Amino acid sequence: MSVSSRRRHGRGSSRRRTQEERRSRTQARLLEATMECLVDLGWSGTSTTEVARRAGVSRGAQQHHYPTKMVLVAAALEHLLEAQRLAYETAFAVLPAERRNVSGALDLLWEVFRGRPAKALMELAVAARTDDELRPLCRDLNERILQVILETFERLFPENTLPADFVPTMLRGVFAMFVGLSIQNALDDDADGHQKAVLRQVKDVAQLIIPEPGHPTRAPMPDTPAEDGEHGESRTEP
């Protein structure tokens, strides 16, 4: 290959990289604008025209990347899920050592549930109940979020000794509770401190059954409730 050919080839590669970077930036702006629209305007108020305006791109550019509202929202949903997972794990990793435990993990999870990305996902889940076109997209949304939470828990607390079938059910309960608390928080911003009190009690319980990193579980989890007469106890009939 001649020197001039190599130069032309190099310029072509550089140009492709620049185009890909520009494409990625445009898509990221559109996805972020979609999230903002869902939070500020709701599902019914979100339109491709408004998303393009907020993203600062032309309608033609928006349609080139995401031809319809449903395609745009589907891409935004994937973007939100992955972005939240990365943000959560990064935030947990930089916590002070004394906060890198289940209490710190729950505090961060509560911050996630109160954030704008979580509100956008909640808006989609609620709107899907009565929207036949949106429902298939969101049918498994809760399960996908739960899977992300479960995978993150296993990475953050790999040495836990909880029963294998206990963890998913426990996290499902925490997820359902945080969903309810976040809806209430969106209405009153915890003006009376009720959500904070619930979170404090949840952390107290969690610290009893989930180990500190590098330590075994402090409280055993029995498979079944104790029956009368177990553990050396006896009953005396009246």
C-alpha positions as CSV (number, residue, x, y, z in Angstrom):
1,M,0.0,0.0,0.0
2,S,1.4,3.4,-0.9
3,V,1.8,6.2,1.5
4,S,-1.0,8.2,-0.1
5,S,-3.3,5.2,0.2
6,R,-2.5,4.7,3.9
7,R,-3.2,8.4,4.4
8,R,-6.6,8.2,2.7
9,H,-7.4,5.0,4.7
10,G,-6.5,6.8,7.9
11,R,-8.6,9.8,7.1
12,G,-11.5,7.5,6.3
13,S,-11.2,5.7,9.7
14,S,-11.0,9.0,11.5
15,R,-14.1,10.3,9.7
16,R,-16.1,7.2,10.6
17,R,-15.1,7.5,14.2
18,T,-16.2,11.2,14.2
19,Q,-19.5,10.2,12.6
20,E,-20.1,7.5,15.2
21,E,-19.3,9.8,18.0
22,R,-21.7,12.4,16.6
23,R,-24.3,9.8,16.2
24,S,-23.9,8.6,19.8
25,R,-24.1,12.1,21.2
26,T,-27.2,12.8,19.3
27,Q,-28.9,9.6,20.5
28,A,-27.9,10.3,24.1
29,R,-29.4,13.8,23.9
30,L,-32.6,12.3,22.5
31,L,-32.8,9.6,25.1
32,E,-32.2,12.1,28.0
33,A,-34.8,14.5,26.5
34,T,-37.3,11.6,26.4
35,M,-36.7,10.9,30.1
36,E,-37.2,14.6,30.9
37,C,-40.5,14.7,28.9
38,L,-41.9,11.6,30.6
39,V,-41.2,13.1,34.0
40,D,-42.4,16.7,33.2
41,L,-45.2,16.0,30.8
42,G,-46.2,12.3,31.4
43,W,-46.7,9.7,28.8
44,S,-49.6,11.4,27.0
45,G,-47.7,14.7,26.9
46,T,-44.5,13.2,25.5
47,S,-44.1,13.7,21.7
48,T,-41.3,13.2,19.3
49,T,-41.6,16.9,18.4
50,E,-41.1,18.0,22.0
51,V,-38.3,15.5,22.5
52,A,-36.4,16.8,19.5
53,R,-36.9,20.4,20.7
54,R,-35.5,19.6,24.1
55,A,-32.6,17.7,22.7
56,G,-31.8,20.5,20.3
57,V,-31.9,18.4,17.2
58,S,-34.0,18.7,14.0
59,R,-37.1,16.6,13.5
60,G,-35.4,14.9,10.6
61,A,-32.4,13.9,12.8
62,Q,-34.8,12.6,15.4
63,Q,-36.7,10.5,12.9
64,H,-33.5,9.2,11.4
65,H,-32.4,7.7,14.8
66,Y,-35.9,6.9,16.2
67,P,-38.6,6.9,13.6
68,T,-41.6,6.6,16.0
69,K,-42.5,7.6,19.6
70,M,-42.6,3.9,20.5
71,V,-39.2,3.1,19.1
72,L,-37.8,6.2,20.9
73,V,-39.4,5.2,24.3
74,A,-38.1,1.6,23.9
75,A,-34.6,2.9,23.4
76,A,-35.0,5.3,26.3
77,L,-36.2,2.5,28.6
78,E,-33.0,0.4,27.9
79,H,-30.9,3.5,28.3
80,L,-32.5,4.3,31.7
81,L,-32.1,0.8,33.1
82,E,-28.4,0.5,32.2
83,A,-27.6,4.1,33.2
84,Q,-29.2,3.5,36.6
85,R,-27.3,0.3,37.2
86,L,-24.0,1.8,36.4
87,A,-24.6,5.0,38.4
88,Y,-25.7,2.9,41.4
89,E,-22.7,0.6,41.4
90,T,-20.3,3.5,40.9
91,A,-21.9,5.5,43.8
92,F,-21.7,2.4,46.1
93,A,-18.0,1.8,45.2
94,V,-17.0,5.3,46.2
95,L,-18.8,5.3,49.6
96,P,-16.6,5.5,52.6
97,A,-15.6,2.0,53.9
98,E,-17.9,2.3,56.9
99,R,-20.9,3.0,54.6
100,R,-20.2,0.2,52.1
101,N,-22.8,-2.1,53.7
102,V,-26.4,-2.9,53.4
103,S,-27.5,0.3,55.1
104,G,-25.5,2.3,52.6
105,A,-26.8,0.2,49.8
106,L,-30.4,0.9,50.8
107,D,-29.8,4.6,51.2
108,L,-28.5,4.7,47.6
109,L,-31.4,2.6,46.4
110,W,-33.8,5.1,47.9
111,E,-32.0,7.9,46.1
112,V,-32.4,6.0,42.9
113,F,-36.1,5.6,43.4
114,R,-36.6,9.3,44.1
115,G,-34.5,10.3,41.0
116,R,-35.9,11.5,37.7
117,P,-34.9,8.3,35.7
118,A,-36.9,6.2,38.2
119,K,-39.9,8.6,37.9
120,A,-39.8,8.2,34.1
121,L,-39.8,4.4,34.4
122,M,-42.7,4.7,36.9
123,E,-44.6,6.9,34.4
124,L,-44.3,4.2,31.7
125,A,-45.4,1.4,34.0
126,V,-48.5,3.3,35.2
127,A,-49.4,4.5,31.6
128,A,-49.0,1.0,30.2
129,R,-52.0,-0.2,32.3
130,T,-54.4,1.5,30.0
131,D,-52.4,1.9,26.8
132,D,-52.6,-1.2,24.5
133,E,-49.6,-0.1,22.5
134,L,-47.3,0.6,25.4
135,R,-48.3,-2.4,27.5
136,P,-46.2,-5.0,25.6
137,L,-43.1,-2.8,26.0
138,C,-43.6,-2.5,29.8
139,R,-45.1,-5.9,30.6
140,D,-41.8,-7.3,32.0
141,L,-40.4,-3.9,33.2
142,N,-40.7,-4.8,36.9
143,E,-39.1,-8.1,36.5
144,R,-36.2,-6.6,34.5
145,I,-35.6,-4.0,37.3
146,L,-35.7,-6.8,39.9
147,Q,-33.2,-8.7,37.9
148,V,-30.8,-5.7,37.9
149,I,-31.3,-5.3,41.6
150,L,-30.6,-9.0,42.2
151,E,-27.5,-9.0,40.1
152,T,-26.2,-5.9,41.8
153,F,-26.9,-7.3,45.3
154,E,-25.0,-10.5,44.4
155,R,-22.0,-8.4,43.2
156,L,-22.0,-6.1,46.2
157,F,-22.5,-8.9,48.8
158,P,-21.0,-12.0,47.3
159,E,-20.3,-13.6,50.7
160,N,-23.8,-13.7,51.9
161,T,-25.0,-17.0,53.2
162,L,-28.7,-16.5,52.9
163,P,-30.8,-19.3,51.4
164,A,-30.8,-19.2,47.6
165,D,-34.6,-18.9,47.4
166,F,-34.8,-16.2,50.1
167,V,-32.9,-13.4,48.4
168,P,-35.1,-12.9,45.3
169,T,-38.2,-12.9,47.5
170,M,-36.6,-10.5,49.9
171,L,-35.6,-8.1,47.2
172,R,-39.0,-8.3,45.5
173,G,-40.5,-7.2,48.8
174,V,-38.0,-4.3,49.1
175,F,-38.7,-3.3,45.5
176,A,-42.5,-3.3,46.0
177,M,-42.1,-1.2,49.2
178,F,-39.8,1.3,47.6
179,V,-42.2,1.7,44.6
180,G,-45.0,2.5,47.0
181,L,-42.8,4.9,49.1
182,S,-41.6,6.6,45.9
183,I,-45.1,7.3,44.8
184,Q,-45.9,8.8,48.1
185,N,-42.7,10.8,48.0
186,A,-43.5,12.2,44.6
187,L,-46.7,13.7,46.2
188,D,-45.5,15.0,49.5
189,D,-41.6,14.9,49.4
190,D,-41.8,13.2,52.8
191,A,-43.0,16.4,54.5
192,D,-43.8,14.5,57.7
193,G,-40.8,12.1,57.7
194,H,-42.9,8.9,57.3
195,Q,-40.9,7.5,54.5
196,K,-37.6,8.2,56.3
197,A,-39.0,6.4,59.3
198,V,-39.9,3.3,57.2
199,L,-36.5,3.3,55.6
200,R,-34.8,3.5,59.0
201,Q,-36.7,0.4,60.2
202,V,-36.0,-1.5,57.0
203,K,-32.3,-0.8,57.4
204,D,-32.4,-2.0,61.0
205,V,-33.9,-5.3,59.9
206,A,-31.6,-5.7,56.9
207,Q,-28.6,-5.3,59.0
208,L,-29.7,-8.3,61.1
209,I,-29.9,-10.7,58.1
210,I,-27.4,-9.4,55.5
211,P,-23.7,-9.6,56.3
212,E,-21.2,-6.8,56.3
213,P,-18.8,-7.2,53.4
214,G,-16.2,-9.8,54.4
215,H,-18.3,-11.1,57.4
216,P,-20.7,-14.0,57.7
217,T,-24.4,-13.5,58.2
218,R,-25.1,-12.5,61.8
219,A,-28.5,-14.1,62.1
220,P,-29.4,-17.5,60.7
221,M,-32.4,-17.8,58.5
222,P,-34.4,-20.9,59.4
223,D,-36.1,-22.8,56.5
224,T,-39.3,-23.3,58.5
225,P,-40.7,-21.8,61.7
226,A,-39.9,-23.6,64.9
227,E,-42.6,-26.0,66.2
228,D,-43.7,-26.2,69.8
229,G,-41.3,-28.2,71.8
230,E,-38.2,-27.5,69.7
231,H,-35.0,-26.1,71.1
232,G,-35.5,-28.0,74.3
233,E,-38.7,-26.1,75.2
234,S,-41.6,-28.0,76.7
235,R,-45.2,-27.1,77.2
236,T,-47.3,-27.8,80.3
237,E,-50.9,-28.5,79.8
238,P,-53.2,-26.5,82.0
